[in-house]
Amino acid sequence: MISPASLPQQVWGGDSIDLIYRIDVPGAISPNTLVDIGIALNGTDLNSNLAVNINNPKIDSLRIVDAALFTLNNLSPRIFDIGDLANFEVIVTNTGGSSVELNDSTTIRIPSTPLVNAKVDTLQSDLFYSPGETDTLFFQPITLPSSGSFNAEIELIGSSNGQRFAQTLVDSTGILVGGDYTASAIVSPSSVDPGQQDVRVIVTINSQDTLAIDSSLTNLNFQYVISGNTFLPDSLNR
């Protein structure tokens, strides 16, 4: 018992007193179990000095349920350029047996360099999740400062069954942040004769990010049209 600090306590006629107890629920109890709460009260009538005994085996009940547990269904969007302003939407499901009320500490983190994060948008998002409920969490805009592939982390913070709830979900698919790419070309020499061979075309690719060029899909488009006829070079070697 946590209140009052000790017994006996005197209760005058017409008054009442609250006896507050704190219990620890055994972990071995199976979910969906109904536990009856009873009381045995012993005291003394101060007027007659007679013993008072109250025994009620069921004054209330307590149901044991599965804890809340979330799964991540989808995160979008997933493809960005460096410096893009991302508005993430995350679809989650409460697959547990308890309701959860999330709060404004719920956060999405992108483990880039530097690490960036954004809080949940409480105006757009429904933060209450009943068991089995699926809904979308909308997050505040976030600027993505560096390139790479990142697995977003969603930290769910709230309350469930009167106590703090916290769970971190990791997006295993990942988001992709790329850089800007430009290409320019120089023809050497810039003036040629009909039938001239070994004309060089130098293509310069400027990349803000690490880039792998696919040799089978990279081609130089060389053609010209005279009087409606299209002409291609006799050879095109790289």
C-alpha positions as CSV (number, residue, x, y, z in Angstrom):
1,M,0.0,0.0,0.0
2,I,1.3,3.5,-0.9
3,S,-1.4,5.6,0.7
4,P,-2.0,6.3,3.5
5,A,1.5,5.6,4.7
6,S,0.4,3.4,7.6
7,L,-2.6,1.9,9.3
8,P,-4.7,2.1,11.4
9,Q,-6.4,5.3,10.2
10,Q,-9.5,6.9,11.9
11,V,-12.5,7.5,9.6
12,W,-15.1,9.7,11.2
13,G,-18.8,9.3,10.5
14,G,-19.8,10.7,7.1
15,D,-16.1,10.7,5.9
16,S,-14.3,8.4,3.5
17,I,-10.7,7.4,2.9
18,D,-8.9,6.1,-0.1
19,L,-6.6,3.2,0.3
20,I,-4.2,3.2,-2.7
21,Y,-2.3,0.0,-3.5
22,R,0.4,-0.5,-6.2
23,I,0.7,-4.0,-7.7
24,D,3.1,-5.7,-10.1
25,V,1.3,-7.9,-12.7
26,P,3.1,-11.2,-12.9
27,G,4.7,-11.7,-16.3
28,A,3.6,-15.4,-16.5
29,I,-0.1,-14.5,-16.8
30,S,-1.4,-15.2,-20.3
31,P,-2.8,-12.3,-22.3
32,N,-6.6,-11.9,-22.5
33,T,-6.9,-13.1,-18.9
34,L,-9.5,-11.4,-16.6
35,V,-8.2,-10.9,-13.0
36,D,-10.8,-10.2,-10.2
37,I,-9.8,-7.6,-7.6
38,G,-11.2,-8.2,-4.1
39,I,-10.7,-6.7,-0.6
40,A,-10.7,-7.9,3.0
41,L,-11.2,-5.0,5.4
42,N,-10.8,-5.3,9.2
43,G,-11.3,-2.4,11.7
44,T,-13.0,-1.3,14.9
45,D,-16.1,0.6,15.5
46,L,-14.9,3.5,17.7
47,N,-18.3,4.0,19.3
48,S,-19.1,0.4,20.2
49,N,-15.6,-0.9,20.2
50,L,-16.8,-3.9,18.1
51,A,-14.8,-5.5,15.3
52,V,-15.8,-4.6,11.8
53,N,-15.0,-7.1,9.0
54,I,-15.7,-6.5,5.3
55,N,-14.9,-9.3,2.8
56,N,-15.7,-8.7,-0.9
57,P,-13.9,-11.1,-3.2
58,K,-14.8,-9.1,-6.3
59,I,-15.1,-5.3,-6.4
60,D,-13.5,-4.8,-9.8
61,S,-11.5,-6.6,-12.4
62,L,-8.4,-6.2,-14.4
63,R,-7.8,-7.5,-17.9
64,I,-4.4,-8.6,-19.0
65,V,-3.7,-7.8,-22.7
66,D,-0.8,-8.1,-25.1
67,A,1.5,-5.1,-25.2
68,A,1.3,-2.7,-28.2
69,L,3.6,-3.6,-31.0
70,F,4.0,-1.7,-34.3
71,T,5.1,-2.9,-37.8
72,L,6.2,-0.6,-40.6
73,N,4.2,-1.1,-43.8
74,N,5.6,1.6,-46.1
75,L,7.7,4.7,-46.2
76,S,7.5,7.3,-49.0
77,P,8.9,9.0,-51.0
78,R,12.3,7.2,-51.4
79,I,14.3,8.9,-54.1
80,F,15.8,12.4,-53.7
81,D,18.6,14.7,-54.8
82,I,21.0,16.3,-52.4
83,G,19.3,19.3,-50.7
84,D,15.8,18.2,-51.4
85,L,13.1,19.0,-48.9
86,A,11.5,15.7,-48.0
87,N,8.0,15.2,-46.6
88,F,8.0,11.7,-45.3
89,E,4.9,9.6,-44.9
90,V,5.1,6.4,-42.9
91,I,2.3,3.8,-42.8
92,V,2.3,1.7,-39.6
93,T,0.1,-0.9,-38.0
94,N,-0.5,-1.6,-34.3
95,T,-0.3,-5.4,-34.3
96,G,-0.4,-5.7,-30.5
97,G,-3.3,-6.0,-28.1
98,S,-3.2,-2.6,-26.5
99,S,-4.1,0.9,-27.7
100,V,-1.4,3.6,-28.0
101,E,-1.6,7.4,-28.0
102,L,1.5,8.7,-29.7
103,N,2.8,12.2,-29.0
104,D,4.8,15.0,-30.6
105,S,8.1,13.3,-29.6
106,T,7.6,10.7,-32.4
107,T,10.5,11.3,-34.8
108,I,12.0,10.1,-38.1
109,R,15.8,10.0,-38.3
110,I,17.9,9.8,-41.4
111,P,21.4,8.5,-40.5
112,S,23.2,10.7,-43.0
113,T,26.2,12.9,-42.4
114,P,25.2,15.0,-40.6
115,L,22.3,13.1,-39.0
116,V,18.9,14.8,-39.6
117,N,15.5,14.2,-38.0
118,A,12.0,15.6,-38.1
119,K,9.1,15.5,-35.6
120,V,5.7,14.0,-36.5
121,D,3.1,16.5,-37.8
122,T,0.5,16.3,-35.1
123,L,-2.0,18.3,-37.2
124,Q,-2.0,15.9,-40.1
125,S,-1.4,12.6,-38.3
126,D,-3.9,10.5,-36.3
127,L,-1.9,9.6,-33.2
128,F,-4.3,7.2,-31.6
129,Y,-3.9,3.5,-32.6
130,S,-6.3,0.8,-31.5
131,P,-5.2,-2.8,-31.7
132,G,-5.1,-3.8,-35.4
133,E,-5.4,-0.2,-36.7
134,T,-3.3,0.9,-39.7
135,D,-2.8,4.6,-40.4
136,T,-0.3,7.1,-41.8
137,L,2.1,9.3,-39.9
138,F,3.1,12.5,-41.6
139,F,6.4,14.2,-40.6
140,Q,7.6,17.8,-40.7
141,P,9.7,18.7,-43.8
142,I,13.4,17.8,-43.6
143,T,16.3,18.8,-45.8
144,L,18.6,16.0,-47.0
145,P,22.2,17.3,-46.8
146,S,24.3,14.4,-48.2
147,S,24.1,11.6,-50.8
148,G,23.9,7.9,-50.2
149,S,21.5,5.1,-49.3
150,F,20.0,5.4,-45.8
151,N,17.7,3.3,-43.7
152,A,15.3,5.6,-41.9
153,E,14.6,5.1,-38.2
154,I,11.1,5.9,-36.9
155,E,11.0,6.4,-33.1
156,L,7.4,6.0,-31.8
157,I,6.9,7.7,-28.5
158,G,3.6,7.8,-26.5
159,S,1.6,6.1,-23.8
160,S,-0.1,2.8,-23.5
161,N,-2.0,1.3,-20.6
162,G,-1.1,4.3,-18.4
163,Q,2.7,4.0,-19.0
164,R,5.3,5.3,-21.4
165,F,5.5,3.6,-24.7
166,A,8.5,3.6,-27.0
167,Q,9.4,1.5,-30.1
168,T,11.9,2.1,-32.9
169,L,11.1,0.9,-36.4
170,V,13.8,0.6,-39.1
171,D,13.0,0.9,-42.7
172,S,14.9,-2.0,-44.3
173,T,14.3,-0.9,-47.9
174,G,16.1,2.5,-47.5
175,I,15.9,5.8,-49.2
176,L,18.3,7.0,-52.0
177,V,19.7,10.5,-52.1
178,G,21.7,11.3,-55.3
179,G,23.6,14.3,-56.6
180,D,23.4,16.4,-59.7
181,Y,24.9,15.2,-63.0
182,T,25.8,17.3,-66.1
183,A,27.4,16.3,-69.4
184,S,29.3,18.4,-71.9
185,A,31.0,17.4,-75.2
186,I,34.0,18.7,-77.2
187,V,34.6,17.5,-80.8
188,S,38.3,17.4,-81.9
189,P,38.9,18.7,-84.5
190,S,35.9,20.9,-84.8
191,S,36.1,21.1,-88.6
192,V,36.3,17.9,-90.7
193,D,36.4,16.7,-94.3
194,P,33.8,14.3,-95.8
195,G,35.1,10.8,-95.1
196,Q,37.6,11.9,-92.5
197,Q,38.4,9.3,-89.9
198,D,39.3,9.3,-86.2
199,V,37.3,12.3,-85.2
200,R,37.3,12.4,-81.4
201,V,34.3,13.4,-79.3
202,I,35.2,14.0,-75.6
203,V,32.2,13.8,-73.3
204,T,32.8,15.2,-69.8
205,I,30.5,14.1,-67.0
206,N,30.4,16.2,-63.9
207,S,28.9,14.4,-60.9
208,Q,28.1,15.7,-57.5
209,D,27.8,12.2,-56.2
210,T,29.6,8.9,-56.7
211,L,28.5,7.6,-60.1
212,A,28.8,4.2,-61.9
213,I,28.5,4.5,-65.7
214,D,26.8,1.5,-67.4
215,S,29.0,0.7,-70.5
216,S,26.2,-1.2,-72.2
217,L,23.7,1.7,-72.0
218,T,26.1,4.6,-72.6
219,N,26.0,5.7,-76.3
220,L,26.9,8.7,-78.4
221,N,23.9,9.9,-80.5
222,F,25.5,11.0,-83.8
223,Q,23.2,11.6,-86.8
224,Y,22.4,14.4,-89.3
225,V,19.7,15.0,-91.8
226,I,20.0,16.4,-95.3
227,S,17.0,16.7,-97.6
228,G,15.0,14.4,-95.4
229,N,17.7,11.6,-95.3
230,T,19.3,10.6,-92.1
231,F,23.1,9.8,-92.1
232,L,25.0,7.9,-89.4
233,P,28.8,7.7,-89.0
234,D,30.6,4.8,-90.7
235,S,32.0,3.7,-87.3
236,L,31.4,4.7,-83.7
237,N,34.0,3.4,-81.3
238,R,34.7,4.2,-77.7
